[in-house]
Amino acid sequence: MKGQSEDQFFKTLIVKLMQVLTQNFFRFNESTHRRYGRMSSVLSNADDHEYEGRFCSWLPYILRMDEEKIKSRCGMDAIHYLSFQRHLLFLLFVITVTSLGVILPVNMTGDLLRNHTQYFGQTTLGNLEVGNDLLWLHTVFAVLYLILTVLLLRRHTSRMKDRRRETTRNSLFVCSLPKTATEEDIKTHFTSVNCSFFNISVSFVTQKYSISVFLHSEAYPTCQVCDVTLAYDVAKLMHLDKERLRAGKNLRYYERILEKTEKPALINPRLCGHLCCCSNVEKVDAIEYYSTKEKELLVEVRKQAEEVPQHPLGLAFITLQNEAMAKYILKDFNALECDSTSCCSCCGREPQPSTNSKALRVNKWQVSFAPHPRNVYWENLSVSGFSWYVRYLLLNLLLVVVLTFLTTPTIIINTIDRFNVTKPIAYLNSPIISQFFPTLLLWSFSALLPTMVYYSTLGESHWSRSSEQLSMMRKLYFFLLFMVLILPSLGLTSLDVFFRWLFDKTFLTDGKMRFECVFLPNQGAFFVNYVIAAALVGSGMELLRLPGLLLYIIRMMLARSAAERKYVRQNQAYEFEYGAMYGWTLCVFTVVMAYSIICPVIVPFGLLYMLLKHLVDRHNLYFAYLPTRLTHQVHLGAVNQALAAPIICLIWLYFFSVLRAGQEQQQSRNGVKHGERSSK
């Protein structure tokens, strides 16, 4: 009985600790719910009892969640993302059955590596002779994997197109307007009638006027324009207004404390002022400090608001009566036929003219459907033209230079070896240290790569979240493939060695390249260990969200007062980064598919990774992250990149076979020459 009471005590203690952590780090209060438009981690009492009643009871809860519950809480993009993972799960399940049931037994029928010290090599394609009669099975299954991948992803895209957005696309986004253009000039180019326009997130973005006159022009007499909204440079104004609101919240916080305690609160206005090293600094009255700050910011906001109309961006949002009218105008600009937002010149057609066409330079307009307000970075609209391209090129060149010399952990290990740090580890002669540790180090560097790509993408100042996530996904997938798959498969240590191998004429003559290790280094155990590390270590790290916790701690340290620390606790959650998650998942999926024929043992671990990844993402989407509003182009981009995986599998199989055939011919020639010399 005593042991049972102690167990019950420890269970209760663990549950209480988890609840305290959840309340302080994983939850939001009511004001945060209104700000982000979702319930965050707070559910009804029945749901709370369902997933918080027992230890790890959240696991069966997320397994039983239906699509409608996820959609109402996380948005339609979460449905597309999880559906994509489920299709990959089914694909990997089928490949696991065929690889373990057909490919693996065929590989083990060979005897080339029968006497090899590593029995793992007997499960690979390298165990079969070049002229083996069963090699045709590998090519057939590689082609079947490609066909199955295309069919499943086609099914996913068809289901994605069937799920319509809740809002209709009746608004157009026009770029390359003359900065001297007014709302009246643009309205006279169309047909205008009084109608409501969707609310743009910040009230300082535009200046709007109520127009109730029905105008006609020769451009689009059958269309009815509800509203025209011009965009201005409001980046500084948005920042000042945000700081003013924060100062006001902090002021209300200390006013409530004064009402309760009847004692004025004192704060240290310096950064990290509440820490021990800064505790001796003279403190000031909190209410006086924040009231002064709010008044100063209010003056700056009003001054900046008066200057905003003087900085137009040449952008406009045009709202029409229905979606059919918007499509008609968009079709006139050839955007639908050419699948581009700036196709008014690619097809050699001119849009319909009006009396203001020449003044508005309509032939230079770039027209597209207006993105959802939650999909737009309003503060980035001022970064455009030549400055945006210069920023984009410089950031990506810097990223390439950094990753050129820091691509794989081998160069780091070699640097450590110079200081004789790894010699004691080598003396241990342990397979866990010698094989799994470099793989774990590779995973650590590949986990650091998304952070570098993330901040470089933020610096590019994309106009929309969709273009930002799409750029992040493509860059991350490209660099991860080079780091994890391509360079290790070629037996190269980094992009530095890769470029020397391509362009340095003396590199191949002076150095020694072990081409017998190409496309199957360490008998494929390197990639199997990587997938295992990604499945077990990577999924656990994503569930813990240590980078977010570290950033949360830093923000808490930089807070000046208890009110600012409360603000940090209320606003510690971030939007789900679909681009980074797509890139990471597709990298592991491509590695598994590339070696599913050559090294079939990797496939069940790939299935394990995808299963754990799916469960972790369901949990994080529902409980940890804020919903994100994206376009379908991001999800279609992930589908296109997933199609590269079976194609890479065919390429790897082809080059592996060609390389082995060349080695066999070289060995036979050397044997003939050796026989001729011995006979002489």
N, C-alpha and C positions, 0 to 999 in steps of 0.2 A: 504493500500500500504506500510505503514511503517512497519507493522508486517511482510509482505511478504519479504521486503528487509532485515529485521533482520534475518529471517529464512534462506534466501539465504546466508547471510553473515556467519552464524554459520555453515551451510552445507559446504561452501567453506573452512572455517577455519578447520573443522574436516578432510576434504579430504586432505588439505595441511599437517596437523599434521601427518596423517596416511602415507602420502608419505615420509615425513622426517624420520619417524620411519622405514619405509620399506627400505629407501636408506641406513640408518646407521646400521641397525641390521639384516635385512632380505635379503640383496642383496650382490652381489660380483662384483668385477670389472673384466676387461677382462683377466688379468693375472690369476685370480683365476679360470676362466672358463677353461683356458688351463691346469691348474694344475689338476683339478678334472675331466676334460673331459666331462663337461655338461654345459648347459646354466644357471644353478642355477635358479634365480628368474627373469631373464631378458628374455623377450619375444620380438616378433616383435611389431611394432607400432600398428598394427591392434589388436593384442591380448592384448596389454597394454590398449588400449582404451576400449576393451571389458570387462575386469575384474577390471579396475581401474576407470571407468567413473562414477560410482554411488556407494553409500554407500552399503556395503555388496554385491556388484555385483560379488564377487568371488564365492559366493554360487551357483548361477545358472551356473557359468562357470565350476566349478568342477563337477556339475551334468551332464553337456553336454559333458564332455571329453570322447572321445572314447578310446578303448583299445590300439590302435596304438600310440596315442599321449602319453599315460602313459608309454608304453613300450619304446618308443624312448627316453624319458626323464629320467625315473626312473629304467629301466631295467626289465628283465623278472621276477625277484623275487617279484617285486611290483604287477605284474599281478597275480601271484600265491596267494599272500597274500590277495589281494582284492577279488579274486574269492572265497577264503575260507570264507571270511566274508559274501559274498553274499549268499553262500549256508547256512551258519548259520542263516542269516536273513530270508531266505525262511522257514527254519525249525522252527524258533521261531514264524513266522507268522502262520504257520499251527497249532503249539501247542497252540498259543494264541486263535485261533478260537475254537479248541476243548476243551481247558481248561475252557474258559469262557462260551462256549455254552453247554457243557455236564458236566464236573467235578464240576464246581461251583454250578449250580443248584442242583446237586445231594447232594453236601455237605450241602447246605442250607435246604434240606428236613429234616435233623435231628433236634433233640430238646435237646441234651445233654447240650449245651451251650446257650439255649434260654434265661435263666435268668442271664447269665453272664454279668458283667458290661462292658466288652469289646466286642462290637458287631463284631469286626474283627474276633474273634474266630469262629463265626458261618459260615464263609466261608471256614474253614479248614476241614480236614478229622477228626479232633477230635470232630466235632459236630455229627458224626454218631455213633450209637451204634455198639458194637462189632459184633453182629449177624445180622446186617442189610443186607437185600437181595441185595442191590445195590453196595455192596463193591467189587463185582467181576469186575465192570466196571473200577475201578482204576487199578487193575492188568492188565486188557486187554489193556487199553490205555498206561500203562507203557511199555508193550511189544511192542505195535505198535510204540511208540516213539523210541524204540531201533532199530526196523526194518527200520523206516524212516530215522534215523540218519545214519545207515550203508549204505543205498541206496544213500543218498545224498552225503556222503563223498566218496563213491566209484565212483560216477559220477565226483566229483571234482578231484580225483586222476587220473581217465582216461583222463580227459581233460588236466591235468597237464603233463601227459606223452606224449600227442599228440603235445604239444608245444616243439619243438626241440630247442636246443641251437644253436646259430649262428656259433659257432666254433666246429670243429670236434675233437674228442678225439684221437689224434694220438701220444700222449706223455705219457710216463710212469714215475712214481716216485718210486725210489728204495731206501730202507732204509737198515740198518745193513750191509753196505759195510765196508770192511777193510779200515782204514784210510790211509793206505799206497797205496791203489789202485789209478791208474792213468786213465786218459781218454783213453789212448791207450790200456791199459789192458781190459777195459770194452768193447771197440770197437771190439777187437779181439774175444770177446765172442759172438758177434752178427755179422751182415753184415753191412758194412758202405759204404755210398756214399755221395758225397757232396750235401747238401740240407740246406735250411734256417731253423733256430730254432726260436720259438716264443721269443720275447724280454722280458727278466726278468727285473723287475722294477728297480733294482739298478745295476749299472755297476760293482760294487765291489764284487758282490756275487760270481762270478765265474771267471775262467781264461779259455778262449776258444781259440782253435787252428783250423786253416782251414785245413781240411783233404779232399783230392780229390782222394784218392786211394780206389778202390773197393776191400774190403777184404772178404775172405770166411773163414768160420769155420764150424765145425761139429754141432754146436748148432742149429742155425736157418738160414740155407742157403737160404731159400725162402724169408727172410725178408731183407729189406734195411733200415739201420739206417742212419738217416740224421745228427744227432749230439748227442753228449754226453756232459753234463754240470755238473761238480762237484760243490758242495756247500761248503762254508767256513763260519767260524764264523765272521760275519761282523756287529754285533750289535753296537760295539763301533765306527766302521768306519762310519756306517750310521748316527749315532748321530753327529759325528764331521762334516761330510759333510753337514748335514742339518743346523748346526749352522754356517758353513762357508757361505753357500748360503744366510742365513738370514743376516749375517754381510755384505755381498756384496750388497744385496738389500738396506740395511740401508745406506750404503756408497753412492750408486747411488742417493738415495733420497736427501741427503744433498749436493751432488755435483750439482744436478739440482737447489736446492735452492740457492747455491752460484752463479750459472750462472745467476739466475733471479735477486737476490737482491744485489749481489756483496759484501755481508757481511757474514762472517763466523758465523755459528750457534753454540751455546753453549748448552751443555746438562749436566745433573747430572747423572753420571754413576751408581749410587746406585739404588737398588730396591725402588720403591715408592718415587723416588727422586723428582718428580713433585708435591708431596703433600705439604701441608702447613708446616707440622712438619719437613720436610727435605729440605726446600727451602733455608736455610742459608748455605748449603754445597757448597764448591767451585766447580764451573763448569769447564768443559774441552771442548776443540774444538771437535765438532762432527766428522768432517772428519778425523782428526788425530786419534781419539779413534777407529772408526770403521775400518779404514785402517790398524791400528796396530793389531786389533783383527782378521781381515781377514787374514793377513799374518801369524799370529801365528797359526791360525786354519789350514791354508794351509800346514804349515810345519808338524803339527800333522797328517793331513790326509795323506800326502805322507809317513810319517813314519809308520802309521798304515797300509797303503796299502801294504807296503813291508812285513809286518808281517802276513798278511792275509793268504798267501799260506802255512804258517806253522801251521795253525789250521784248518785242514779239519774236516768235520762233519760226514763223512761216508754216505753221501746222494748224489744222482745223478738224473738228469733228462735226460731221453733217448727219443729222438724224432725219430719216424719211418715215413715211406713214406705215410702211410694211416692208417685209423682206423682199418681196418681188420687185419693188421699185429700186431698192438698193442693188439687187442683182442686175437689173436692167442698166443702171448707170455704170456699174462695175464692168458689165459686158461691153459697154460702149468704149471703155478704156482698155479693152482687150485683156483684162486681168484674168478672166475666167478661161479663155482659150489658151493663153500662153502660160498660165499657172505662175504668174509673177505679179508683184505689186507695182512694177514700173514698166509695163509692157505697151505703153501708148505709142512707142516708136518701133517696137520689135516686129510688129506685123505690118508696118507701113500705113496704118490707118490713123486718122485724126478724130478726136472726139467731136461731138456735135457742138457747133459754135453758138455764141450768143453775142449780145452787144458788148459784154465785158470780157470776152475771151482773150483779146489781145492784151488788155491791161492786166488781167489775171495770169497771163502766160499759161493757159490751160494745157497747151501741148507739152509742157514740162511737168505736169502734175503726176504724182505717184499715188495711186488710189488703191486702197485695200479695205477689207472689212475692219471696222474699229475693234480693237481688242477690248476685253472686259476691263472695267476700271481697276479691278484687283490684280490684273495682269500687267499693269503699266507701272513703270518707275517714273513718276512724274518729275522727280528731281534730276533725272538723267536726260530729259528731253532737250536740255540746253546744250548737251555734248553731241555735236553732229558735224557732218562734212569732213573736211581735211583733218581737223583736230582729232576726230574720233578714229580715223584710220591710222594716224600717227601713233596715238595711244595704243591701239590694237597691235600694231606691228612691233612697237618697242617692248610691250609686255610679253608678247609671245616669243620674241627673239631672246629676251632675258630668261624666259622659262626654258627654252631649248638649250641655251648655254649652260644653265645650272644642271639640267638633267643629262647633258652630254657627259659630264664628269662625275655624276652621282646617279648612275642609272641602275646598277646592281650592287649588292653589298660586297661583291668580290673585291672591288677597289678599296673599300673600307677595311676589309679583312687584311688585305695586303699592307695597308698603311699601319694597321695595328701590329702586324708581324714584324715591322721594322723595329718596334720597341720590345720585341720578345715577350709580348703579353700572352700570346696564344700557344706558346711552347708547352707550358704545363698542361693545357687542355689536350694537346696532341699526344702527350705521353699517357693519357688515360686510356686511349685506344678503345673508346666506347662508340658503338654505332649511333647511339642517341646524340652524342656530342658531335661526331664527325659528319653525320648525314642530316639529322633533323635540325640542328642548331643553325647551319647556313640557310636552310629553308625558312626557319622562323625569322631569321634576320631579313631575308628577302621579303617576307610578308610584312615585317615592320616598316621597311622602306616603301613598299607598295601601299601601306596604310598612310604613310606620311605624304605620298604623292597627291591624293585627293585634296588635302589641305592646301598644298601649293597651287594646284590647278584652280581650286575654289577661289582663293584670294586674287589670283591673276585674272580670273573671269569677272570678279566683282570690279576690278580696276578698269575693265573694258567699258563700263558704263553702258550696258545694253538698255534699250528702251523698254523692253518687256521681259517678264520673267521667263516666257517661253523661249525667246532667243538666247537668253542667258543660260538656261538649263540645257538647251540643245548644244550650245558651244561647249559647255562644261562636259557634257556626255561624250562628245566627239574627241575632245582633247584628252580626257582621262582614259578613254578606251584605247586611243592610239598610243599614248605613253605607257600604259599598263601592258599592252601587248608587246611592246619593245622590251620592257623591263622583265616581264615574267615569261614570255613565250619565245619571241623571235631570237633575242640575243642568247639566252641559255641554250636554245636548240642549235644555234650555230656554233656553240662553244666559245662565244666571245664574252668578255667580262663587262664591257660597257660600250656606249655609243662612241667613245673615244677610240677604242680598239676597232670598232666597226668601220669608222671613217678611215682609219689608217689602213685597214684591210682593203677598202675600196680604192683609195686614191694614192697610197704610198707604194711606189714601185719596188722599193728595197725591203718592204716589210715581209713579203712572202719568201724572199731569198735569204734574208738574214735571220728571220725568225722561223719558228717551227709551229705549224698549225696541225693539230691532231684531227684530221677530217674523219677518222674512224668514229669519233664521238659525236659527229654532227647528226642532228635530228633524234638522237636517243642517248643523251648524256647520262652516265651512271645507270644505264639500263632502264631509264624512265623513272627511277625511284625519286629523282629530284622533283618532278611534277606531281607525283602522287603525294609526297610529303607536303608540297605546297597546298594542294587541295585539302588535305587533312587539316593543316594549320588554319586555312581559311574557314573551314567548316566548324571546327571546335573552338579555336581561339578567336577568330574573327567574329563569329556570331555572338559569342559571349561579350566581346568588347562593344559591339553595337548595342547589345541589350543594356550594358552598363552606361554607355554614352559618356565615357570619361572625358573626351574633349569638351563636351558641353558643360560637364561639372567643373573642369578646370577653368573655363571661361567664366562660369558663374562665380567661382571663388575670387577670381581677379576683379570682377566687377564689384563684388561685395567689399573687397579690400580698398578699392578706389572711391567708394561711397563716402560722402562727407558727414552724413548724419543718419539717424535712425529712419527718417522719412525717405531718404534716398535708398537705403538698404531695403526698405519695404517696397519701393518701386522696382528695384532689381528683382526681388522675389516674385513680384506680380508679373514681370515681363521677362522671364528667363527662357521661355520656350521660343523655338524658331520653326520656320516653315520646313516642311519635308523637302530635302534636296533630291528631286527625282533624277536630275542629270547625273549626280555623283553615284547614286544607288544603281541606276541603269548601267553606267560605265563599269562599276565594280562587279556587278553580277554577270555582265556579258563577258568580262575578262575571264572569270573562272569558267564560265560556260564554254568559251572558245578553247581554253586549255583542255578541258575535258573532252570536247568533241575532236580536237586536233589529235589527241593520243588515244581515242577510243578504239581505234583499230590496231595501232602499233603496240599499245600497252593497255589492254582491256581492263586490267585491275583498277584503273583510275576511275572507271565509270560509276561503280557503286558509291565511292566517296564523293563524286560529283553529285549524285542523287541525294546523299546525306547533306551536303552543303546547301543544295537548293531547298530541301525540306526545312532545315533549320533557318535558312534565310527567310523563307516565306513566313514561318511562325514569328520570327523576331520582327519582321516588317509589319505584320498585322498588329502586333502589340504596340510597336512604336507609333504607327499611324493613328491608332485609336486612342492611345493614352498619353503619348509623349509630345508629338509634334503638332504644329498648327496646319490647317489645310492650305493647299496651294491651288491657285487657279491658273491652268495652263491651256494651251491649244493642243489639238490632236497631233500636230507636227512633231512634238517631242516623243510621243508614244510610237508614231510611225517611224521616226528615226531609230528608235531602239529595235524595231522589227527589222529594218534594213541592215542594221549592224549584226543582228543575230543570224541573218542569212550568211554572213561571212564565215561562221564557225564550221559548217559542213564543207564549205569550199576550201577552207584552210586544211581540213582533214584530208581531202583529196590531194591537195598540193603536197602536204607532208608525206603522204603515202607514196606519191609519185617520186619525189626527190629521194626519199629513203630507199626506194627500190632501185633507182638509177645509181645512187651512190654505192649501194652494195654490189650491183652488177659491175660497176667500174672497178671496185676493189677486187672482185673475183678475177676479172680479166688481168689486172695488174699482178695479182699473186700467181696466176697461171703463167704469165710471161716470165716472171722472176724464177718460177720453178723450171721452166724450159731452159732459160739461160744458165741456171745453176747446174742442170743436168748436162748441158753441152760442155760447160767448163770441167765438170768432173770426168766426162768421157775423154776429153782431151788430156 
